[in-house]
Amino acid sequence: MAYTAPRTTSPPSGRRHPLVATAMVLPLAALLVVAFGGWEAVVTQASSVGVMLGR
């Protein structure tokens, strides 16, 4: 049987600050808005999901 190294577990690093999480997400969100047609597409999709949910 092949030797496998034992796995090491790292201690939990705690929660990420909300501003750090926002700074990580904003570039990707901006890229997706540009790639998929801007705010109009976002609004259209959100309204169609709202209609499907019965709101």
C-alpha positions as CSV (number, residue, x, y, z in Angstrom):
1,M,0.0,0.0,0.0
2,A,1.3,3.5,-0.8
3,Y,2.4,5.8,2.0
4,T,0.3,8.8,2.5
5,A,1.3,11.7,4.6
6,P,-0.8,12.4,7.6
7,R,-3.2,15.3,7.2
8,T,-2.6,18.4,9.3
9,T,-5.5,20.4,10.5
10,S,-5.1,24.2,10.8
11,P,-6.7,26.0,13.6
12,P,-9.8,28.0,12.6
13,S,-8.8,31.5,11.6
14,G,-12.0,33.2,12.8
15,R,-14.4,35.3,10.9
16,R,-13.5,37.6,8.1
17,H,-14.2,41.3,8.6
18,P,-17.2,42.4,6.5
19,L,-15.2,45.1,4.7
20,V,-12.6,42.6,3.7
21,A,-15.3,40.3,2.3
22,T,-16.8,43.2,0.4
23,A,-13.5,44.2,-1.0
24,M,-13.0,40.6,-2.2
25,V,-16.4,40.3,-3.8
26,L,-16.8,43.7,-5.5
27,P,-14.3,43.1,-8.4
28,L,-16.0,39.9,-9.3
29,A,-19.4,41.5,-9.1
30,A,-18.4,44.3,-11.3
31,L,-17.0,41.8,-13.9
32,L,-20.2,39.9,-13.9
33,V,-22.3,43.0,-14.3
34,V,-20.2,44.0,-17.3
35,A,-20.1,40.5,-18.8
36,F,-23.9,39.9,-18.5
37,G,-25.3,43.2,-19.7
38,G,-25.4,45.6,-16.9
39,W,-28.0,46.4,-14.3
40,E,-30.9,45.9,-16.6
41,A,-30.1,42.2,-16.8
42,V,-29.8,42.0,-13.0
43,V,-33.2,43.8,-12.5
44,T,-34.9,41.6,-15.2
45,Q,-33.6,38.4,-13.6
46,A,-34.5,39.5,-10.1
47,S,-38.0,40.4,-11.2
48,S,-38.5,37.1,-12.9
49,V,-37.4,35.2,-9.8
50,G,-39.8,37.3,-7.8
51,V,-42.6,36.4,-10.1
52,M,-41.7,32.7,-9.8
53,L,-41.8,33.0,-6.0
54,G,-45.2,34.7,-6.2
55,R,-44.2,38.2,-5.1
